[in-house]
Amino acid sequence: MKKRVLAFAAILALTAGGLAGCGGSKEKGSGSSDPGEIKIWVQFSDETPEGKAWSEIVDNFNDEYAGEYKAVTEYIPRSGSGGGYEDKVNAAVTTNSLPDVITLDGPNTAAYAHSGVIAPLDDYLKDADMDDVLDSIVQQGTYDGKMYAFGFSESNVGVYYNKSLFKDAGITEDQLPTLEDPWTWTEFQAICQKLTDKYKTPAIDMQMASGDEMLTYAYTPFVWSNGGDVVNDDGTKAENYFNDKKSVEALEFLQGLVKKEYTTISPIEKGFETGKYAMLLSGSWTMADLEENYQDIDYGILPYPVSDATGELVSPTGSWQLAMTEKTEKKDASAAFIKFATNTESSRIMSLGNSVLPIRNSTVELIKDDVSEGMKVLIKQNQISGHARPVVVAYPQVSRAFQQAVQDVSYFEENPDVQKVADSRAAEMQQAINTSLK
């Protein structure tokens, strides 16, 4: 167990950007002496829209369970590099001072579960109407056949497009893809060609220059749409998966977008928002920025391009989750809170309060008249095609190798052999996976 905790600490340090452990966290024990009071750590501030929505959910729980349970939140905002919150969790793991409930990012489920930091929830979810929960939420919270974490919000990505620039380029509404009839990679590139010819500039900012988790989050759907994968189902093999022919074809498609100058590795900052680029690959968070700061941009959101070979629509998902710590002595109270914070009404509060996607189909129905057209597109795309990131113990290292592979192929003159890139990065992934499972 000690070896697993040390391995977990190393993985978590990578997730938080290699930051040192949190100083001053010397408290022993995690919760209150009150048998009904549970302590919860969250990664955001109480002053943010997410924090305000969260506070309402906690107040509702405390009202509902008055005299039986009480939830107390400690807000530990993450820094820009992911530190702060992860630092404190890391320190608490090693000092045995975790609270009863913690939040964790979706891709970290496997590491937390494998290291014995969080406990399975399955026995407590029999009355949680799990058939109503989006598949992507269950997928990201499940490790080794058990559900360890329950997402309390969801996310998705689409292709934002400038309606005026499309119209001026001669692209009509009937040429645009829909969720029911998405565009193939070939059709997507044909639109890119029209836009590039018209405006003499890249058609889309694919955020290829981000060099961070956005690359893994937003680009893995291209691999999955083509029938490829990053790792196998149980997260133990990357070789013969990430460097498989179908995965390589997806990387070749991405390389081709750069080679044909449909996208760029050095985009103009806010190029879409200022009308320089006709398209942008981005998530639901971009809507708030557009509506607040770039109201003159008349935009819509289109679905993900799909592989010509399969025609399968796949879109990225994933966000923060709730989990019960393994050593809490208040498992019934902790589980009651997790179920309450992820029910239909709580999902409504979080979705509308923080402008995020809901986690339940019933919540989708509940808020359908209260969200924008763009949000409706992403919500529906998430329902029908959402795919969580790989569930693998060595996720930070696997993700980093994926990001580096994308960056490698984007420099097509230096790295024309995409198979060679995939072979090299798959080997890196495999080494990290093997080390994490020892």
N, C-alpha and C positions, 0 to 999 in steps of 0.2 A: 504494500500500500504506500509506504514512504517513497519508494522508487517512482510509483505512478504520480504522486503529488509533485515530486521534483520535476518529472517530465512535463506535467501540466503547467508548472510555473514557467518552464522554459518556453512552452508553446504560447502561453498567455503573454509573456514578455514580447514575443514576436508580434502578436496581434496588436499590442499597444505600442508598437514601434520600437521595441527594445528598451523601454524605459525602466529605470530602477524601481525597486519596491518602495511602497509608500512609507515615509518616515512618520513616526509618532503614533502608529496604530498598535498600541500595546494592550488594548482592552482584552480581557479574557472572557469567554462566553459571549453569546451574541444577542440573546433576547432578554426580555423583561422577566422578572420573577413572577409576574402575573400569569397564571396558566392559560389565560385566554387571549393574552396580548402577543401579537407577532410583529417582528421587526422586518422591514422590507428595504432593500437598497435598490435605488434606481439611478440610471446614468444621465439624467437630465436635471435641469433646474426647475424649481417650482414657479419661476417667473415666465417660463416659455409657454406657448400654446399647449404643448404636450404636458407640461407640468400642471397647468390649470385644469386640463381635462382629467388628468390622473387624480388630482385632488378631489374632483367631483365624484369620481368612481370610488375612491377610498371613503369619502364621507357617506356615500350611499351604502357601502358595505357595513360601515360601523353603525349606521341607522338600522339596517336590516338585521344585524346580529347583536344589537345592543344587549348587554348583560351576559352574552355568551363569548363573543370574540371581539377583538379590537385590533385594527391594523395601524401601525405607526410607520411612516415613511421617512427614510433618510435620503436626501437628495445629494448626489455626488456627481456633478457634471463632468463629462469627458472633456479633455482638452482637444485641440485641433488634431493632434497626432494620436488620439485615442487613449492618452494617459488619464490620470486622475482616478476615474472609476476603476479601470482595470488594475491600476497600481494597488488600490485598496483591496480589491478582491484577491489579488495575488498574495498580498501580505497576510490577509485573513486566512487564506488556505493554509499557509505555512504556520500560522500561530493558532489555528483552530478557533477562530473567532468570527466565523461567518454568521450572518443573520439567518432568520428562518426562510426567507424568500429573497432571491436575487433576480435581476434581469441579466440576460445574456444575448449577444447577437446570434442570429440564426446559424451561421456557419460554425459556431463554436460548440454546438450541442455535443458532438462526438467526443471532443477533448474533455469537456466537463464530465460527461457520463463515464467515459472510459477510466478517468482518474478517480472516480468515486466521490466527486464533489457534489453532484446532484442526485436525487432519488427518482425512480420511476413513478409516473403518475397514474398508470393504467387502472389500478385498483380503485382509484378515487374518481374516475371519469365515467363510470357506468351510467350515471344519470345526467351527463353533461351534453346530451344530444350531439354526439360526435358526427353523426351523419350530416349535420347542418354545417359543419366546419369545412372550410376549403381544404382540398387535398394538399395544397402547397404548405399549409400550416402544419398539418400532420407530418408531412414528409420532412420538413426541416427540423421538427422536434423529436424525430424518432431515431434511435440508435440501437443496433443489435436487436431489432424486433420489439423494442419497448419505447413508449413515449415519455421522454424526460422533460420536455419543455413545451410551453403553450404560448404561441405568439399572440400578442395583444394588439398588433396592427400589422398591416401588410403593405407591400409596395409593388410597383410595376414600371415598365419602361415602354415607350412607344416612339414613333417617328413624328416629331412636331414638323408641321409644314406651314409656310407662309402662303396664304391663299392668294394674295395679290401677285406674288412672284410666279406662282404656278399659272395663274390665269394669263399673265403677260407672256409666259413662255409657251402658251398654246396648249396647256395641259388642262383638260376639261374634267368636270366632276365625274363623268361616267368612266373616265380612265383611272380613277383612284381605287385603291384596294379597300375592301371592307373586312370585318372580322369573319364574315361568312365566306368571303372570296378574297383571301389575302394575295398580295403580289409575290411572285416567285423572285428568286435572285436575279434571273434574267430580266424580268419586267421591272424590277427595282433599278437595275443598271440602265435600262432604256430611258427611264425617267431622269436618272442622274445625267445621262448623256445630253438630253434635251436642255436641262438646266445649265449644264456646263457650257454647252454651245451658246446658249442665249446670254449668259452673264459673265462668261470668261473667268469664272472663279469656281472653286469646289462647290459641289451641289449640297453637301451635307457635312456638318461637323459631327463625326462619330465619337468624339471625345477620346480619340486614340492617343492624344498627348497627355492624358491624365496620369498614366503610369502608376495607377493605384487600384484599389478594389473595384472601381467602376469597370475596369477591363474584364475582370472575371465575371462580375455580376451581369454586365450587359452583353458580353460576347459568347458566353457558354451556350445561350440558346441557338446560335448558328451551328454549333457543333451538334447539339441534340436534334435540331431539325433535320440534319443530314443523316441521322442514324448513328452518329458517333457518340463518344463519351469521354470524360476526363479520367474517371476511375470506374472500377467495377461496382456492382451493387452494394457489396459489403465494405467498400472503401479500402481494400487491401492491395489492389493492383492498379497501377497506372500504365505500366509498359504493356503494349499490345492493346491498349485502349486509347490513350491520348495520341499515340503515334500510329493508330489504325488508319487505314485508307480513308474512311469516311470522316474522321476527325481532321486529317490532313487536307481533305478537299475543302472543309470549312475554312481552314486557315488560308488556303489558296484563294478562296473567294475574298477574304478580308484583304489579303495582299493585293489582289487585283483592283480593289477600290482605290488603293493608294497609287498603284502603278498607272491606272487610267485617269488619275487626278480627279476622281469623283469626291474624294475626301482628302484630308491633309493631316500630317503629323505636327504641323505648326500653325494651328488655326488662329484667326483673329479673335481676341478676347471679346466675348459677348457678340460674336458674329451673327448668330441667328437673331438675337434680341434686337440688334440694331439694323437688321434688314440686309446684311451682307451675304448671308447664306440662306438658301431656300429651305433647308431642312436641318434638324438637330435630333440626334438620338439622346433622349433623356427621360427622366422619371417624373413622377407626379409632383415632386417638389418644384419643378420649373414653372408650373402653372401659377403658383403664388407670386413668383418673381415677375412673370409677364404681366399679371393682372395688377400688380402694385407699381411696377416701374416702367413697363413698356406697353402701355395701353393702346398705342397706335399700331401695334402689330396684330393683324387679323390672322389668327392661326387656327389650325385644327390638329388632331392627332390621328395618325394612321397606324395600322398594326405592323408587327414585325414582318420583314421579308422572310419567305420560307424557301427551303431547298427545292429546286426543280425536281430532284429525284424522289422526294417523299411527299411534298405538298403539305407537310405537317407544321402547323402553327405552334411555336413554343416561345414563351416569354419569361423573363426573369422575375423572381419573387424573393421575398425574404426581408425580415426586419427583426426587431427585438422581441424577446420572449420572457416569460416568467417560469422560474423553476424553484422547486423546494430543495433546500440543501439536505444532504444525506444525514447529517448529524443533528438536525433539529429534533427537539423532543415534542414539538407541537405540529405534528404532521397533519392531523385532522383540521386544525385551524388554518394551517398553511394551504392545504388543498382546497378548503372552502373558499379562501380568498382567491386563489388562482382561478377556480371555476367562476366565481362571481365577476372577476375582472375581465373575463373572456366571454361573458354571456352576451346575448343579443343587444341589450340596452347599453351595456358598458362599451361594446364595440361601436355602437352608434355615437356615444359621447366622444370616444377617442377619434373616430373617423371624421366627424364634423368639426370637432374642436381643434384637431391637429392637421387637418387636410391630408389624411392618409386613407389608404384603402381598408375596407372592412375585412374581418376574418371569417364571417359567417354569411351564408346565403340569405338567411332571414334578415340580417342587417342590410344587405344589398337592397332587398325589397323595401325595407323600412326607410331608407334614405334616398331612394331613386329620384324623388322630386326635389331634393335639397342640394344636389351636386351639379356641377357644370357638365356640359357636353363632353369636354375632354376627359373629365374624371369618369364619366359613364363608360367611355371607350376603354380606359385602362381597367376599370372594375370588371367589365365584361371579358376583356382579354385575359385578365387574371383568372376569372372563373373557368374559362374554357381551355386555357393553355398554360397556366402558371407552372413553373418548374423551379423547385428550390435548388440552391447550390449544392455541390457534392457534400455528402455527410461522411467526413473522413477525419480521423483523429489529428493528422498532421495538416489540417486545412490551411493554416497560414503559409506553410512552405509550399504546398500544392498550388495555392492561389498565386503565390509570388512567381512560381515557375510558369504558370499559365500566362500571367501578365508579361513576363519576359519573353515568352514565345510570341505573343502578339506584337510586342515592340520589335523583336527580331525580324519578323516577316514584313513589318511595315518599312523596314530599311531593305527594300527588295534588291537593290544593286549589290549590297554587301551580303545578303542572305537569299540568293535566288532559289536555293534548294530547300523547300518547305519541309520535306520529309526529314531531312537532316536536322533541321531545327526541332521538329517534333520528337525525333529520337533522343536528342540531347536533353530536352526539357522533361520528357517522360522518364528518363533515367534519374534525373534530379528528384522528381516527384517520388519515384519508387524508393530511392534511398531514404528520403525523409519519412515515408510511410513505414518502411522496415524498422527504422530507428525508433519511431514513436510507439510501435507495437511490441518492442522487446520487454 
